[in-house]
Amino acid sequence: MMSSPHPDTRNAYVRYFYLPASKDRCAEIIEVLNSDSETVEVPMREEDVELQAFFVRPLSGREAESYKKAETWKLFNSWEELKQDHFKFGLPDDLMEQLLRFRGRFDLHEEMAA
């Protein structure tokens, strides 16, 4: 099967969720590619946690090509990791600027250690 040079990404979204730190783990940003829901249920040892998306954007062409239609979760422990991942996929700088506006609201390990 041949893939389309311009994949249809109208209904494909990337959603970002914040999982706060606990005594057993650091806080994380969860990026879900090909997401179809404003919420995710994160399986935890003690009890599952439902998170609400704090940022939504369309899936880029390169991401659509790489991840096809499979829902894919990426976990980030620092904003720098997230920036590097976005750079790798050639996402626009203004997109990262929009995401970084949440930096003060969602602390990650890098900010807590400083």
Residue pairs with C-beta under 8 A, 6 or more apart in sequence:
3 65
6 61
7 61
7 64
7 65
9 58
9 59
9 60
9 61
9 64
10 58
11 36
12 33
12 34
12 58
12 59
12 64
12 69
13 34
13 35
13 36
13 56
13 57
13 58
13 59
14 31
14 32
14 33
14 34
14 35
14 56
14 57
14 58
14 59
14 63
15 31
15 32
15 35
15 37
15 38
15 40
15 53
15 55
15 56
16 29
16 30
16 31
16 32
16 53
16 54
16 55
16 56
16 99
16 102
17 29
17 30
17 32
17 40
17 42
17 51
17 52
17 53
17 54
18 27
18 28
18 29
18 30
18 51
18 54
18 102
18 106
19 27
19 28
19 29
19 30
19 42
19 49
19 51
20 27
21 27
21 107
21 109
21 112
24 45
26 77
26 108
26 109
26 112
27 77
27 106
27 107
27 108
27 109
27 112
28 75
28 76
28 77
28 108
29 75
29 76
29 79
29 82
29 106
29 108
30 40
30 42
30 51
30 73
30 74
30 75
30 76
31 73
31 74
31 75
31 76
31 82
31 85
32 40
32 71
32 72
32 73
32 74
33 59
33 63
33 67
33 71
33 72
33 73
33 74
34 59
34 67
34 68
34 69
34 70
34 71
34 72
35 53
35 71
36 71
38 52
38 53
38 56
39 50
39 51
39 52
39 53
40 50
40 51
40 53
41 48
41 49
41 50
41 51
42 48
42 49
42 50
42 51
54 102
54 105
54 106
55 98
55 99
55 102
57 95
59 67
60 89
60 90
60 91
62 89
62 90
63 89
66 89
74 85
76 82
76 85
76 108
77 108
77 109
77 110
78 108
78 109
78 110
79 100
79 103
79 108
79 110
79 111
80 110
82 96
82 99
83 96
83 100
86 95
86 96
86 99
103 111
